[in-house]
Amino acid sequence: RPPPASDRPRATVPRQRSLPFGMVGPCRACPTIDRVFDDLVCTRSFLVSLLVALSAGGASAALHEWDRRHAGELGELWVPDGTVFDVFITFAGLVVAFRTTNALNRYTE
């Protein structure tokens, strides 16, 4: 006679991962990948960030090629003068340093 339903061990069902755009993660394609790496690559945030990075890289490559074919017209229109660029980079570096220092102080308090 089989044991009652409450005493039977439950069958474990592998967790289904929801990936963007119906992608199949490498966890299903190649089961020999290290588990930690597999868990990272199969996360939705990693795949979305990879998709965004590849899209931005493709757009950058397309703009670079267009600028090269049109003798640098795009660069002359959008790139600021050297002095303005230097001041902006200095300002951005100071902002990053301040925010990092502030975050580190708040974390260690």
C-alpha positions as CSV (number, residue, x, y, z in Angstrom):
1,R,0.0,0.0,0.0
2,P,1.5,3.4,-0.9
3,P,2.1,6.0,1.8
4,P,-0.4,8.9,2.1
5,A,0.2,11.9,-0.2
6,S,1.5,14.0,2.7
7,D,4.3,11.5,3.4
8,R,5.4,11.0,-0.1
9,P,8.6,12.8,-1.1
10,R,8.0,15.6,-3.5
11,A,9.5,15.4,-7.0
12,T,11.9,18.3,-7.5
13,V,11.3,20.3,-10.6
14,P,14.2,22.3,-11.9
15,R,13.6,26.0,-11.6
16,Q,12.5,27.7,-14.8
17,R,14.4,30.9,-15.5
18,S,12.7,33.7,-17.2
19,L,15.0,35.1,-19.8
20,P,14.3,38.2,-21.9
21,F,13.0,37.7,-25.4
22,G,12.6,33.9,-25.1
23,M,16.4,33.3,-25.0
24,V,17.7,30.0,-23.9
25,G,20.4,30.4,-21.3
26,P,23.7,28.5,-21.4
27,C,22.4,26.6,-18.3
28,R,20.3,24.5,-20.7
29,A,22.6,24.6,-23.6
30,C,25.8,23.4,-21.8
31,P,25.3,21.6,-18.5
32,T,29.1,21.3,-17.9
33,I,29.6,25.1,-17.1
34,D,30.6,25.9,-13.6
35,R,27.5,26.5,-11.4
36,V,28.5,29.9,-10.2
37,F,29.2,31.1,-13.7
38,D,26.1,29.4,-14.9
39,D,24.0,31.2,-12.3
40,L,25.5,34.6,-13.3
41,V,25.0,34.2,-17.0
42,C,21.4,32.9,-16.7
43,T,20.2,35.9,-14.7
44,R,17.9,38.3,-16.4
45,S,19.9,41.4,-15.4
46,F,23.1,40.0,-17.0
47,L,21.4,39.2,-20.2
48,V,19.6,42.5,-20.5
49,S,22.8,44.4,-19.7
50,L,24.6,42.4,-22.3
51,L,21.9,43.2,-24.9
52,V,22.1,46.9,-24.0
53,A,25.9,46.9,-24.2
54,L,25.9,45.2,-27.6
55,S,23.3,47.6,-28.9
56,A,25.3,50.6,-27.7
57,G,28.4,49.2,-29.2
58,G,26.7,48.6,-32.5
59,A,25.3,52.1,-32.6
60,S,28.8,53.5,-31.8
61,A,30.4,51.4,-34.6
62,A,27.7,52.6,-37.0
63,L,28.2,56.3,-36.1
64,H,32.0,55.9,-36.3
65,E,31.8,54.4,-39.8
66,W,29.4,57.1,-40.9
67,D,31.7,59.8,-39.6
68,R,34.7,58.2,-41.3
69,R,32.9,58.1,-44.7
70,H,31.7,61.7,-44.4
71,A,35.1,63.2,-43.6
72,G,34.5,63.8,-39.9
73,E,31.4,66.1,-40.2
74,L,29.8,64.5,-37.2
75,G,32.8,65.0,-35.0
76,E,33.1,68.7,-35.9
77,L,29.5,69.3,-35.0
78,W,29.3,67.4,-31.6
79,V,32.8,67.3,-30.1
80,P,33.6,70.4,-28.0
81,D,36.7,72.4,-28.1
82,G,39.8,70.9,-26.4
83,T,39.6,73.3,-23.4
84,V,35.9,72.6,-22.8
85,F,36.6,68.9,-22.9
86,D,39.5,69.1,-20.5
87,V,37.4,71.1,-18.0
88,F,34.5,68.6,-18.3
89,I,36.8,65.6,-17.7
90,T,38.3,67.3,-14.6
91,F,34.8,68.2,-13.2
92,A,33.6,64.6,-13.9
93,G,36.6,63.2,-12.1
94,L,36.1,65.4,-9.1
95,V,32.4,64.4,-8.9
96,V,33.3,60.7,-9.1
97,A,36.0,61.1,-6.4
98,F,33.6,63.0,-4.1
99,R,30.7,60.5,-4.5
100,T,33.1,57.5,-4.0
101,T,34.5,59.1,-0.8
102,N,31.1,59.9,0.5
103,A,29.8,56.4,-0.2
104,L,32.8,54.8,1.4
105,N,32.5,57.0,4.5
106,R,28.8,56.1,4.8
107,Y,29.5,52.4,4.4
108,T,32.3,52.3,7.0
109,E,30.4,54.3,9.7
